[in-house]
């Protein structure tokens, strides 16, 4: 268990921390969602994960660009 003295699990000592480079709430509002099937890109909507969106052209699940 971390004790606030830098002796916690490996990787927790970085000021940004976390598995995804420190952005613990997700990738943020900037960027696009892309369809892995047809390549259609749509602007990412804050608070809506790309994987919850469906492609407007082919209906497949979107992914973060």
N, C-alpha and C positions, 0 to 999 in steps of 0.2 A: 504494500500500500504506500502511496506517496505520502511523505511527511512534510512537504514544502521545502525540503532541503536538497532537492535534485536527485534523490536516491530512488525515485519511483521507477516504474517500468520503463524500459528502453524506449526512447522516442518522445516521452512526455516532457523532456526538458526544453524543447524548442519553444520559443515565444508564441509561435503560431499553432503548434500542436495539432492533433487530430489526424485521421486517416487521409482526409482529402485536402491536405495542405492548410488546414486551419479554418476553413469556412464551414463551421459545424452546422449551419442552417441549410446547406446545399450550395449549389453553384451560383446562386444569385440571379438577378433579373437580366443581366447582360448576356447576350448570345442568342443562339438559335436552337430549335429542335429540328432534327432531320429524320426523314423516313429511311430506314435501312432497306426498304424494298424498292422505292422509286426515286429516292434522293430529294424529294420535295423538302424545302426548308421553310419554317415558319418562325416568327419571333417568339422567344421564350416569354411566358407570362409569369410574373412573380407570384409565388405561392402555389403554382400548378406544376408538378413534376412532369417532365417531358414524357415519361413512360405512362402517364395517365391520359395523354392526348392521343387521338387517332389522326392519321394522315387524312387531309381533306380530299386527296386524289384517290388513294387506293384502300384506305381504311385500316392499314396496319398500325401497330403501336409505334410511336415516335421514340427517338433516343436523343440524348444531349449531344450537341455537336462537339 
